[in-house]
């Protein structure tokens, strides 16, 4: 179980629209060593915006 969490940690994705909305996901550290940025839907802003990984 410990090996699973080391390679695929749980990360929070916060909206860049400034609404404070977050998604929680897992990422592969080997494939994405730097901070993750994904385009996802922000229901507060009611549009798709970039979500950046926060530590």
C-alpha positions as CSV (number, residue, x, y, z in Angstrom):
1,X,0.0,0.0,0.0
2,X,2.8,2.4,0.8
3,X,4.4,1.9,-2.6
4,X,1.2,2.9,-4.3
5,X,0.9,6.2,-2.6
6,X,4.6,7.1,-3.2
7,X,4.4,6.7,-7.0
8,X,0.8,8.0,-7.4
9,X,0.3,10.7,-4.8
10,X,-3.1,12.4,-4.3
11,X,-2.9,16.0,-5.5
12,X,-5.3,18.9,-5.3
13,X,-6.1,20.8,-8.4
14,X,-7.2,24.4,-7.7
15,X,-9.1,26.6,-10.2
16,X,-7.1,29.5,-11.8
17,X,-10.3,31.5,-12.1
18,X,-10.0,32.4,-8.5
19,X,-13.3,30.7,-7.4
20,X,-11.5,28.4,-4.9
21,X,-13.0,25.3,-6.5
22,X,-10.8,22.2,-6.3
23,X,-10.7,18.7,-7.8
24,X,-8.8,15.9,-6.1
25,X,-7.0,13.4,-8.3
26,X,-3.9,11.1,-8.4
27,X,-0.9,11.7,-10.6
28,X,2.0,9.5,-11.8
29,X,5.2,11.1,-10.5
30,X,7.3,9.3,-13.1
31,X,5.3,10.8,-16.0
32,X,4.5,14.2,-14.5
33,X,7.4,15.3,-12.1
34,X,6.4,19.0,-12.4
35,X,3.1,20.6,-11.4
36,X,0.1,19.3,-13.2
37,X,-2.2,21.7,-15.2
38,X,-5.5,20.4,-16.6
39,X,-8.5,22.1,-18.3
40,X,-11.5,21.1,-16.3
41,X,-15.0,22.5,-15.7
42,X,-15.4,25.0,-12.9
43,X,-19.1,25.0,-11.8
44,X,-18.7,28.3,-9.9
45,X,-17.4,30.1,-13.0
46,X,-19.6,28.0,-15.2
47,X,-16.9,27.4,-17.8
48,X,-13.8,25.3,-18.5
49,X,-10.7,26.8,-16.9
50,X,-7.1,25.7,-16.2
51,X,-6.7,23.9,-12.9
52,X,-3.2,23.9,-11.4
53,X,-1.8,21.4,-8.9
54,X,-1.2,22.8,-5.5
55,X,0.9,21.1,-2.8
